[in-house]
Amino acid sequence: MSRNSYQMLGLMSGTSGDGLDMACCEFNFGSHWSHRLIKSKTSLFPEKLGEKLNQAHVLNGADLAILDRDFGKWMGEQVHYFCTSESLNPLAIASHGHTVFHQPQNRTSLQIGNGWDMLIASGIPVINDFRNLDIALGGQGAPLVPVGDRLLFADMDFCLNLGGICNISMEVSGERKAFDICPFNLLLNRVIQKIGLPFDDGGKLARSGKLIPEFLKALDSVPFYTQKGAKSLGREDLEKDFFPLLNNLNDPEEDILFTIVNHYAGQISNVILSHLNGSESKKLLATGGGAYHRFFMESLAQNLKGKVTIVDASPELIEFKEAIVFAFLGVLRLRGENNCLASVTGAKRDSCGGTMYGLGENMTLEVSHSGPIKSH
């Protein structure tokens, strides 16, 4: 598809499992890429759907296949309502999907949200399954956002995403490098939900706690932290290495949260400080729900010792950056340009991933944007 301006809709269903982020963006290519967020929205999962998504990793094959189709249809319906109510006309949807399994060591990563059902329910072409070409090439299939960091946020030295998992993206010797550093909301929320709260608002409860030295030592000793090169965390890793550490504790929740936050701040600052070169101050962009955790952000800034400036990001960027970048990955797929970097994933080569629905091989649109296709 030969053009320099694209209106695309990015969808992100993160590992935190709270809802579907939708970001309609305009991307323009001149001497470099620029973007403008037109409209954004988060659709919360209906209670039953949310429960099924949270338990997707333990479903049998038949039930998981049904959930894949139901979730794709639900996402398509949300897109149709969003685009109709806001008078949006994107060229295509670029969907991350909801991760059920991520086991690159076993050459598999599964994100559900059926593309055909999304296409039929929305009436808009769909691009999804961005990970599996990279996995076939020997890569981790993740993280995928760094190509967007490089081309859309080039003025940032470090891009930190604080979602269910914390990952970082940066330039190292002319190559983009990125990897998961540690868990984030998946571990914090598991603790806070034991006392009936969905999350620790601003980190207020964590701030009131005190350190549990033995727990901090156990967290810092998790084998993941000794791995080198391209690496990524999945829910399976948390269930194997992190959740059992929580099960052995009888301490107050505020002390557990305080210790986890200190663990995160230490691990993340160690990574950032180890990649500093030169004496000038560097800039860090922190996005994702964890950027609202004031106690963590203050702890991170303290650990960075003034050597890195944490940039103030708008609420829209904090909440929708990943959806924005997935819309951009869809643009690169339409253009046939690489949207996955081997320097990040460890694959044999860069690649242009994404399965297209309603888009022919010559990139012509095969469906009407007038609305969903109705079944009879």
C-alpha positions in Angstrom: 0.0 0.0 0.0 1.7 3.1 -1.2 0.8 6.3 0.7 2.4 8.5 3.4 -0.7 9.1 5.6 -2.6 6.3 7.5 -5.5 6.3 9.9 -5.2 3.1 11.9 -6.9 1.6 15.0 -4.6 -0.2 17.5 -6.0 -2.6 20.1 -4.2 -3.8 23.2 -5.4 -6.3 25.8 -2.6 -6.4 28.3 -1.6 -9.1 30.8 -3.2 -7.0 33.7 -6.5 -8.2 32.3 -8.6 -5.1 33.0 -10.0 -4.2 29.6 -9.4 -3.4 25.9 -7.5 -0.3 25.0 -8.4 1.3 21.6 -6.4 4.1 20.0 -7.3 5.6 16.6 -4.2 7.4 15.3 -3.0 9.2 12.2 0.5 8.4 11.1 2.4 10.5 8.6 5.7 9.8 6.9 8.0 12.6 5.7 11.7 12.9 6.7 10.6 10.8 9.7 7.5 9.2 11.2 5.0 11.4 13.2 1.8 10.4 14.9 -1.4 12.0 16.2 -3.8 10.4 18.6 -7.3 11.1 17.3 -9.5 9.3 19.8 -8.9 6.7 22.5 -11.1 4.5 24.8 -10.8 1.6 27.2 -13.7 -0.9 27.1 -13.8 -2.8 30.4 -14.3 -6.5 30.0 -17.8 -7.8 31.0 -17.5 -9.8 34.2 -17.9 -13.3 32.7 -15.6 -12.5 29.8 -12.9 -11.1 32.1 -13.1 -14.2 34.3 -12.7 -16.5 31.2 -9.7 -14.5 30.0 -8.0 -14.6 33.4 -8.5 -18.4 33.4 -7.7 -18.9 29.7 -4.4 -20.7 30.4 -6.2 -23.5 32.2 -9.0 -24.1 29.8 -9.2 -27.2 27.6 -8.6 -27.0 23.9 -12.3 -26.8 22.9 -13.2 -24.2 25.4 -10.1 -22.1 24.5 -11.1 -22.2 20.8 -14.6 -21.0 21.7 -13.2 -18.2 23.8 -10.9 -17.2 20.9 -13.9 -16.7 18.7 -16.1 -15.0 21.4 -13.4 -12.6 22.3 -12.7 -11.7 18.6 -16.4 -11.0 18.1 -16.6 -8.9 21.3 -13.6 -6.8 20.2 -15.1 -6.3 16.8 -18.4 -5.1 18.4 -16.5 -2.7 20.6 -14.6 -1.3 17.6 -17.8 -0.9 15.6 -19.4 1.1 18.4 -16.3 3.2 19.0 -15.8 4.0 15.3 -19.5 4.7 14.7 -20.0 6.9 17.8 -16.8 8.9 17.1 -17.1 9.0 13.2 -13.8 7.2 12.8 -12.8 5.5 9.5 -9.6 3.6 10.0 -7.9 1.7 7.2 -7.5 -1.4 9.4 -7.4 -2.7 13.0 -4.1 -3.8 14.4 -4.7 -6.1 17.3 -2.3 -7.5 19.8 -4.8 -10.0 21.2 -4.9 -11.5 24.7 -1.9 -13.5 25.7 -2.8 -17.0 27.0 0.6 -18.8 26.6 4.0 -17.3 26.1 6.7 -20.0 25.9 9.3 -19.0 23.3 11.6 -21.8 24.6 8.9 -24.2 23.3 8.4 -22.2 20.1 4.9 -21.0 21.0 3.1 -17.8 22.0 -0.7 -17.7 21.8 -2.7 -14.5 21.6 -6.5 -15.0 21.2 -9.1 -12.8 19.6 -10.1 -14.4 16.3 -9.4 -12.1 13.3 -12.3 -13.4 11.2 -14.8 -12.8 13.9 -13.3 -9.3 14.5 -13.6 -8.5 10.8 -17.2 -9.7 10.6 -18.3 -7.8 13.7 -16.5 -4.6 12.9 -16.6 -4.4 9.1 -13.0 -3.2 9.2 -9.9 -5.2 8.0 -7.9 -6.8 10.7 -4.2 -7.5 11.3 -3.2 -9.7 14.2 -0.8 -12.5 15.2 2.3 -10.2 15.2 4.5 -12.6 17.2 4.6 -16.0 15.5 6.7 -15.2 12.4 9.5 -14.0 14.7 9.2 -17.2 16.8 9.4 -19.3 13.6 12.7 -17.3 13.0 14.1 -18.4 16.3 13.1 -15.2 18.3 11.2 -14.6 21.5 8.2 -13.0 19.6 8.5 -10.2 22.1 8.8 -7.4 22.9 7.1 -5.9 19.8 6.9 -2.2 20.9 10.6 -1.3 20.4 10.3 -0.6 16.7 7.7 2.0 17.6 9.9 3.4 20.3 12.7 3.8 17.8 10.6 5.4 15.0 8.0 7.4 17.0 9.8 8.3 20.3 13.4 8.7 19.0 14.0 11.6 21.4 13.8 9.3 24.4 16.9 7.4 25.6 14.8 4.8 27.5 11.2 3.8 27.1 9.9 1.9 30.1 6.5 0.1 30.0 4.9 -0.6 33.3 2.0 -3.0 32.6 1.5 -6.5 33.9 5.1 -7.0 33.0 7.9 -4.3 33.0 10.0 -4.0 29.9 12.5 -1.5 28.6 13.6 -0.3 25.1 16.8 1.6 24.3 19.5 2.2 21.7 22.8 0.3 22.4 25.7 0.9 19.9 23.4 1.7 17.1 21.0 -1.2 17.7 17.7 -1.3 19.4 17.7 -3.5 22.5 14.7 -4.4 24.6 13.7 -7.0 27.1 11.4 -7.7 30.0 13.0 -6.6 33.3 10.7 -7.9 36.0 7.0 -8.4 36.7 4.9 -5.4 37.6 1.2 -5.1 38.1 0.7 -8.9 37.8 2.5 -9.3 41.1 1.4 -6.1 42.8 -2.3 -6.7 42.0 -2.2 -10.3 43.2 -1.2 -9.0 46.7 -3.7 -6.1 46.9 -6.6 -8.2 45.6 -6.3 -10.4 48.7 -7.8 -7.5 50.7 -10.5 -6.8 48.2 -9.0 -3.9 46.3 -8.5 -4.0 42.5 -5.1 -2.2 42.8 -3.0 0.0 45.1 -4.1 3.5 44.1 -1.0 5.6 43.7 0.9 3.1 45.8 -0.6 4.4 49.1 -0.6 1.1 50.8 2.9 0.2 49.7 4.2 3.5 50.9 2.9 2.7 54.5 4.9 -0.6 54.7 8.3 -1.6 55.7 11.0 -3.9 54.1 11.0 -7.7 54.5 14.7 -8.4 53.9 14.4 -12.2 53.4 11.6 -11.7 50.9 13.7 -9.0 49.0 16.6 -11.4 48.9 14.4 -14.2 47.5 13.0 -11.9 44.8 16.4 -10.8 43.7 17.5 -14.4 43.5 14.9 -15.5 40.9 16.8 -17.2 38.1 15.3 -14.9 35.4 17.6 -12.1 36.5 20.7 -14.1 35.6 19.7 -14.7 32.0 21.5 -12.7 29.4 20.5 -11.4 25.9 16.9 -11.5 24.5 14.5 -12.6 27.2 10.8 -12.2 28.1 8.5 -13.1 31.0 5.2 -14.9 30.7 2.5 -15.7 33.2 4.0 -19.2 33.4 7.2 -17.7 34.8 5.4 -15.9 37.5 3.5 -19.0 38.5 6.8 -20.9 38.7 9.2 -18.4 40.2 7.3 -15.5 41.8 3.9 -16.6 43.1 5.3 -19.3 45.3 7.4 -16.7 47.1 4.1 -14.9 48.0 2.6 -18.2 49.3 5.3 -18.5 51.9 4.6 -15.1 53.5 2.4 -14.3 56.5 3.5 -10.6 56.6 1.1 -7.7 56.3 0.1 -6.8 52.7 1.6 -3.3 53.0 5.0 -4.8 53.9 4.8 -7.2 51.0 4.0 -4.4 48.6 6.7 -2.1 50.0 9.3 -4.9 49.4 8.1 -5.7 45.9 8.3 -2.0 45.0 11.8 -1.8 46.3 12.7 -4.9 44.4 11.3 -3.4 41.2 13.0 0.0 41.7 16.3 -1.8 42.3 16.2 -4.2 39.3 15.0 -1.5 36.9 17.5 1.2 38.0 20.3 -1.4 37.8 19.5 -2.0 34.1 19.2 1.7 33.3 22.3 2.7 35.1 24.3 -0.1 33.5 23.4 1.3 30.0 24.4 4.9 30.6 27.2 6.2 28.4 28.5 9.8 28.6 28.0 12.3 31.3 24.9 14.1 30.0 21.6 13.5 31.6 19.4 10.9 29.8 15.6 11.0 29.3 13.2 8.2 30.3 9.6 7.8 29.2 7.5 5.7 31.6 4.1 4.6 30.4 1.5 1.9 31.3 -0.6 1.8 34.5 2.4 1.5 36.7 3.4 5.1 35.9 0.5 6.2 38.2 2.1 4.3 41.1 3.6 7.4 42.7 5.5 5.5 45.4 7.3 3.3 42.8 8.1 6.3 40.5 9.6 8.2 43.5 11.6 5.1 44.5 12.9 4.7 40.9 13.9 8.3 40.7 15.7 8.0 44.0 17.6 5.0 42.7 18.5 6.7 39.5 20.4 9.4 41.5 19.7 12.3 39.2 21.5 10.6 36.3 18.2 10.1 34.3 15.3 12.5 34.0 11.9 10.9 34.0 9.8 12.8 31.5 6.2 13.8 32.4 3.9 11.9 30.0 0.3 12.8 29.3 -2.4 10.5 30.7 -3.3 9.6 27.1 0.3 8.5 26.4 0.6 6.6 29.7 -2.6 4.7 29.1 -2.6 4.2 25.3 1.1 4.1 24.2 1.0 0.3 23.5 -2.2 0.6 21.5 -0.7 3.5 19.6 2.4 1.4 18.7 0.3 -1.6 17.6 -1.6 0.7 15.3 1.9 1.7 13.9 3.0 -1.9 13.6 -0.1 -2.4 11.4 1.0 0.5 9.2 4.4 -1.1 8.8 2.7 -4.4 7.9 0.6 -2.7 5.2 3.8 -1.2 3.8 5.6 -4.5 3.9 8.3 -3.0 6.2 10.0 -4.7 9.1 8.0 -4.3 12.3 9.9 -6.8 14.5 13.6 -6.4 15.3 16.0 -9.3 15.6 18.3 -7.2 17.8 15.4 -7.2 20.3 14.0 -10.7 20.0 17.1 -12.8 19.1 15.6 -14.0 15.8 17.6 -14.9 12.7 16.6 -11.6 11.0 14.2 -8.7 11.2 10.7 -9.5 9.9 7.4 -8.1 8.9 4.8 -10.0 11.0 1.1 -9.9 11.1 -1.8 -12.0 9.6 -4.2 -10.0 7.6 -8.0 -10.5 7.3 -10.0 -8.6 4.7 -6.8 -7.4 3.0 -5.6 -9.0 -0.2 -2.0 -9.7 -1.1 -2.0 -6.5 -3.2 -3.1 -4.6 0.0 -6.5 -3.6 -1.5 -9.3 -3.5 1.0 -11.8 -6.3 0.5 -14.6 -5.2 2.9 -16.8 -2.2 3.3 -16.3 0.2 6.2 -20.0 0.9 6.3 -20.5 -1.5 9.2 -20.4 -5.0 10.4 -21.4 -7.9 8.2 -24.7 -9.3 9.5 -25.2 -13.0 9.8 -28.5 -14.6 8.8 
